[in-house]
Amino acid sequence: MLRGVLGKSFRLVGYTIQYGCIAHCAFEYVGGVVMCSGPSMEPTIQNSDIVFAENLSRHFYGIQRGDIVIAKSPSDPKSNICKRVIGLEGDKIHTSSSSDFFKSHSYVPMGHVWLEGDNLQNSTDSRYYGPIPYGLIRGRIFFKLPSPRFCSKLEMARSKRSLHTSVCCG
């Protein structure tokens, strides 16, 4: 009896480790679900929006100008940032101060990208910390779930018109 219990326990531990490794590889190399926070990408991505990011593009250098990416923050390596790719290696980037009085330009060095938030008035990005190494990019966003705020407003409008309500974004 003890042998049977130990055998089942070891099998369970083995399956847990095996599926844990598979899940880790899937999230590390294929992609995953990310919840974005902060106002830097508004109006494209709102605070608490849920997005799907794929990680294959970064491994095959498939990141293009205009892509929205998830990257490790250069100023806080424990957190991730969500920004748009403005420039790739070798590009000349025109930057300006908040007063638009001082204008300058920078070149993106080899192996780096220039990232900026869509909400330029409220974004800490490459204008602040410079170009970031390509290795800090974690993935490229390819899909955004519809906003729950929009869905709740739509649901309220539906419920006023009808007794029957349907689930929105469910």
C-alpha positions as CSV (number, residue, x, y, z in Angstrom):
1,M,0.0,0.0,0.0
2,L,2.8,2.4,0.9
3,R,4.5,1.6,-2.4
4,G,1.3,2.5,-4.3
5,V,0.9,5.8,-2.5
6,L,4.6,6.7,-3.1
7,G,4.4,5.7,-6.7
8,K,1.3,7.9,-7.3
9,S,3.0,10.8,-5.5
10,F,6.2,10.6,-7.5
11,R,4.1,10.3,-10.7
12,L,2.2,13.5,-9.7
13,V,5.4,15.3,-8.9
14,G,6.8,14.2,-12.3
15,Y,3.8,15.3,-14.2
16,T,3.8,18.7,-12.4
17,I,7.4,19.3,-13.2
18,Q,6.9,18.2,-16.8
19,Y,3.9,20.4,-17.5
20,G,5.5,23.3,-15.6
21,C,8.5,23.1,-18.0
22,I,6.2,23.0,-21.0
23,A,4.2,26.0,-19.7
24,H,7.5,27.9,-19.0
25,C,8.8,27.3,-22.5
26,A,5.4,28.2,-24.0
27,F,5.3,31.6,-22.1
28,E,9.0,32.3,-22.7
29,Y,9.3,31.4,-26.4
30,V,5.7,31.4,-27.9
31,G,3.8,34.2,-26.0
32,G,1.2,34.9,-23.4
33,V,-1.4,37.2,-22.0
34,V,-0.4,40.6,-20.5
35,M,-2.3,43.2,-18.6
36,C,-1.0,46.7,-19.4
37,S,-1.1,49.4,-16.8
38,G,-0.4,53.1,-16.9
39,P,-1.4,55.9,-19.3
40,S,1.6,56.0,-21.6
41,M,-0.1,54.1,-24.5
42,E,-3.5,55.9,-24.3
43,P,-5.7,56.0,-26.4
44,T,-4.4,52.9,-28.2
45,I,-4.1,50.8,-25.0
46,Q,-6.0,51.9,-21.9
47,N,-5.0,51.2,-18.3
48,S,-5.8,47.6,-17.4
49,D,-6.4,46.5,-21.0
50,I,-5.5,42.8,-21.6
51,V,-3.3,42.1,-24.7
52,F,-1.8,39.0,-26.2
53,A,1.9,39.1,-26.9
54,E,3.9,36.7,-29.1
55,N,7.6,36.2,-28.5
56,L,8.6,34.6,-31.8
57,S,9.2,38.0,-33.6
58,R,11.9,39.0,-31.1
59,H,13.8,35.7,-31.6
60,F,13.8,36.1,-35.4
61,Y,14.4,39.9,-35.4
62,G,10.9,40.5,-36.8
63,I,10.2,43.7,-34.9
64,Q,9.2,46.5,-37.2
65,R,8.6,50.3,-36.8
66,G,5.1,50.8,-35.5
67,D,4.9,47.6,-33.6
68,I,3.8,47.7,-30.0
69,V,6.1,45.7,-27.8
70,I,6.5,44.5,-24.2
71,A,10.1,45.1,-23.0
72,K,12.0,45.0,-19.7
73,S,12.2,48.5,-18.3
74,P,15.8,49.9,-18.5
75,S,15.3,51.9,-15.3
76,D,13.6,49.1,-13.3
77,P,14.5,45.6,-14.5
78,K,11.8,44.0,-12.3
79,S,9.0,45.6,-14.4
80,N,7.9,45.6,-18.0
81,I,6.9,48.5,-20.2
82,C,4.6,48.6,-23.2
83,K,5.7,51.0,-25.9
84,R,5.6,51.5,-29.7
85,V,8.7,51.0,-31.8
86,I,9.6,54.3,-33.4
87,G,13.1,53.6,-34.7
88,L,15.3,50.6,-35.5
89,E,19.1,50.4,-35.5
90,G,20.6,53.0,-37.7
91,D,17.5,55.3,-37.8
92,K,17.8,59.0,-37.1
93,I,15.3,60.0,-34.5
94,H,14.2,63.7,-34.1
95,T,13.4,64.5,-30.5
96,S,12.2,67.7,-28.8
97,S,11.8,69.0,-25.3
98,S,8.4,69.5,-23.7
99,S,8.5,73.2,-24.7
100,D,9.4,72.3,-28.3
101,F,12.1,74.9,-28.1
102,F,15.1,72.5,-28.1
103,K,15.1,70.1,-31.0
104,S,17.8,67.5,-31.5
105,H,18.3,64.2,-33.1
106,S,19.8,60.9,-32.1
107,Y,20.9,57.8,-34.0
108,V,19.7,54.4,-32.9
109,P,22.9,52.3,-32.4
110,M,23.2,48.7,-33.7
111,G,21.3,46.2,-31.6
112,H,19.0,48.8,-30.1
113,V,15.5,50.2,-30.7
114,W,13.8,53.5,-30.0
115,L,10.5,53.2,-28.0
116,E,7.9,55.8,-27.3
117,G,4.5,55.8,-25.7
118,D,1.5,57.0,-27.8
119,N,0.6,59.5,-25.0
120,L,3.8,61.6,-25.4
121,Q,2.7,64.0,-22.7
122,N,2.6,61.2,-20.1
123,S,5.2,58.6,-21.1
124,T,8.6,57.7,-19.8
125,D,10.3,56.2,-22.8
126,S,13.4,56.4,-25.0
127,R,13.2,60.2,-24.9
128,Y,14.1,59.8,-21.2
129,Y,16.4,56.7,-21.1
130,G,17.6,56.6,-24.7
131,P,17.5,53.6,-27.1
132,I,17.1,50.2,-25.4
133,P,19.0,47.0,-26.3
134,Y,17.0,44.6,-28.6
135,G,17.6,41.9,-25.9
136,L,15.2,43.7,-23.5
137,I,12.2,43.2,-25.8
138,R,10.0,40.4,-24.4
139,G,7.4,40.2,-27.1
140,R,5.2,42.0,-29.7
141,I,1.5,42.7,-29.1
142,F,-0.7,41.2,-31.8
143,F,-4.2,41.3,-30.3
144,K,-6.0,43.4,-27.7
145,L,-9.2,42.2,-26.0
146,P,-12.1,44.6,-26.3
147,S,-12.2,47.1,-23.4
148,P,-14.4,46.0,-20.5
149,R,-15.4,49.7,-20.0
150,F,-16.8,49.8,-23.5
151,C,-18.5,46.4,-23.0
152,S,-20.1,47.5,-19.7
153,K,-21.5,50.7,-21.4
154,L,-22.8,48.5,-24.3
155,E,-24.3,46.1,-21.9
156,M,-26.1,48.9,-20.0
157,A,-27.5,50.2,-23.2
158,R,-28.8,46.8,-24.2
159,S,-30.4,46.1,-20.9
160,K,-32.3,49.4,-21.1
161,R,-33.8,48.4,-24.4
162,S,-34.6,44.8,-23.6
163,L,-35.4,42.5,-20.6
164,H,-33.0,39.9,-22.1
165,T,-29.3,40.8,-21.7
166,S,-26.4,39.0,-23.2
167,V,-22.9,38.7,-21.9
168,C,-20.5,41.2,-23.4
169,C,-16.8,40.3,-23.8
170,G,-17.6,37.2,-21.9
